[in-house]
Amino acid sequence: MTDRIGEILKNNKTIAVVGLSPKPERASYKVAAYMQQHGYRIIPVYPRGETILGEKVYPRLEDISEPVDIVDVFRKSEDTPPVAESAVRIGAKCLWLQLGIQNEVAEAIAEAGGLQYVENRCIKIEHERRMGD
């Protein structure tokens, strides 16, 4: 069996983080900072602010003007289907729902749109597990 998550992490380097908080104590900030330090391009998606982690903030996925590989979601499970729809619309390759986040509707939307789908897993933990630190 191939390591699907390892392949996703190896082959996709641009991550739009939906719900990326500007507060350094928040999990979303810590995870994004870690991924950025390990060579990933982070694109913050947050309703307010101009920059987070030195990157321009976009209010919606549809506002991003460059290709996105992974849409990493820090939102409540029930809020994920519209994010999945947006991820499909922008042509992302993967929808990744963070630890504790699961939604069958979002999964169906992502898979119908041709996206790889990961739920209830932390991208930082999975990176540490597979790629080392």
C-alpha positions in Angstrom: 0.0 0.0 0.0 1.3 3.4 -0.9 1.5 6.2 1.6 -1.2 8.5 0.2 -0.6 11.3 2.8 3.2 11.1 2.3 2.6 11.5 -1.5 0.3 14.5 -0.9 2.9 16.2 1.3 5.8 15.4 -1.1 4.1 16.5 -4.2 2.1 19.6 -3.1 3.9 22.7 -1.8 1.4 25.5 -1.9 -1.1 25.4 1.1 -4.0 27.8 1.5 -4.9 27.7 5.2 -8.5 28.5 5.8 -9.1 30.0 9.2 -5.4 30.9 9.8 -5.4 33.0 12.9 -3.0 35.9 13.3 -2.5 34.9 16.9 0.7 33.0 17.5 -0.8 30.9 20.3 -3.4 29.4 18.1 -3.0 25.9 16.6 -3.6 27.2 13.0 -0.7 29.7 13.4 1.7 27.1 14.8 0.9 24.6 12.1 1.2 27.1 9.3 4.5 28.5 10.7 5.9 24.9 10.9 4.9 24.1 7.3 6.3 27.4 6.1 9.6 26.7 7.9 9.7 23.4 6.0 9.5 24.9 2.6 5.8 25.1 1.9 4.2 28.3 0.6 1.5 29.4 3.0 -1.4 31.5 1.8 -3.6 32.7 4.7 -7.3 32.7 4.2 -8.9 34.8 6.9 -11.6 37.5 6.9 -9.5 40.3 8.4 -6.0 41.5 8.2 -3.3 42.3 5.7 -0.6 39.8 6.5 0.0 36.7 8.6 3.4 35.0 8.7 4.6 37.6 6.3 2.1 36.5 3.6 -0.8 38.5 2.1 -4.1 37.5 3.6 -7.1 36.7 1.3 -10.7 36.8 2.6 -11.8 33.9 0.4 -10.1 31.1 -1.5 -11.6 32.5 -4.8 -9.5 35.7 -4.2 -6.2 33.9 -4.4 -4.5 34.6 -7.8 -2.1 31.7 -7.9 -2.5 27.9 -8.0 -3.2 26.2 -4.7 -2.3 22.6 -4.1 -3.7 21.9 -0.6 -6.6 23.7 1.1 -5.9 23.1 4.8 -9.0 23.8 6.9 -9.2 25.1 10.5 -13.0 25.6 10.7 -15.9 23.8 12.4 -16.9 20.5 10.7 -20.3 22.0 9.8 -18.6 24.9 8.1 -16.6 22.8 5.7 -18.9 22.0 2.7 -18.7 25.6 1.3 -14.9 25.4 1.7 -14.9 22.2 -0.2 -17.0 23.8 -3.0 -14.5 26.7 -3.1 -11.6 24.3 -3.2 -13.1 22.5 -6.2 -13.8 25.9 -7.9 -10.2 27.1 -7.6 -8.8 23.8 -8.8 -7.0 22.7 -5.7 -5.6 19.2 -5.6 -6.4 18.3 -2.0 -8.9 19.3 0.7 -7.3 18.6 4.1 -9.5 18.9 7.3 -7.4 19.3 10.4 -7.6 17.1 13.5 -11.1 16.9 14.9 -12.7 18.1 11.7 -14.8 15.6 9.7 -17.7 16.1 7.3 -19.2 13.6 4.9 -20.7 16.3 2.7 -17.4 18.0 2.3 -15.8 14.7 1.5 -18.4 14.0 -1.2 -17.9 17.5 -2.7 -14.1 17.2 -2.8 -14.1 13.7 -4.2 -16.7 14.5 -6.9 -14.6 17.5 -7.8 -11.5 15.3 -8.3 -9.7 16.4 -5.1 -7.8 14.1 -2.8 -9.3 14.2 0.7 -7.9 14.0 4.2 -9.9 14.5 7.3 -9.3 14.5 11.1 -5.5 14.7 10.7 -3.0 17.4 11.5 -0.8 18.3 8.5 2.1 19.2 10.9 1.9 15.9 12.7 1.7 14.0 9.5 4.6 15.9 8.1 6.7 15.2 11.2 5.8 11.5 11.0 6.7 11.1 7.4 9.3 13.7 6.5 11.2 14.1 9.8 12.1 17.4 11.3 
